[in-house]
Amino acid sequence: MNLKQIAPGEIEKRSFEIIEEELGRELDPVLKPIIKRVIHTTADFSYADTLFFSENAVEKGLQALREGVSIITDTNMGRAGINKKKLEKYGGKVHCFMADEDVAAAALAQQTTRAAVSMDKAAAMQEDFIFAIGNAPTALIRLYELIQEEKIRPRLIIGVPVGFVNVVEAKELILTAGVPVIVARGRKGGSNVAAAICNALIYQL
């Protein structure tokens, strides 16, 4: 067994070098930091082909973060993975409403998911937000509905839920919402991917 002797501080740097070597092709320089960080998080090179970026989505996301726009996640795991200290330097915060008692009560009363109700709660705040959805396709579907109802206008939607039921359909739907999006097409994704995309943006500020 040939274990590599690498100093702790060099591990991430070397990981990104390996990704660059194994990709074997040049990526769009604007999209590259995000694609590489997602691959680094998942060890899955298919994201180089399945990550979809609407026109100027990265630039618009960066501008929103510079303005102090906060991020809404659909899981506390996703919230935990985002570098909040760096984000707070620009005035932004990370919110997750999934464990809120009012959200749970409303979801039960409406016979819907907490993720969908969380989107309603965000809309009621009447603020600019970036949405990082890594788990619940119902959150993407509800966001689409709220956009059509002109109750919300996200600065960016990161749509990367993972799974099998309505996941592909919800992602394709949000592509038609008319707002900036970064979407992992297909079944793959997850809260870790959502957090990785957020961090890839934050680290560029």
Buried (B, 14 or more C-beta within 10 A) or exposed (E): EEEEEEEEEEEEEEBBEEBBEEBEEEBEEBBBBBBBBBBBBBEEBEBBEBBBBBEEBBEBBBBBBEEBBBBBBBBBBBBEBBBBEBBEEBEBBBBBBBEBEEBBEBBEEEEBBBBBBBBBBBBEEEEBBBBBBBBBBBBBBBBBBBBEEEBBEBBBBBBBBBBEEBBBEBBBBBBEBEBBBBBBBBEBBBBBBBBBBBBBBBEEE
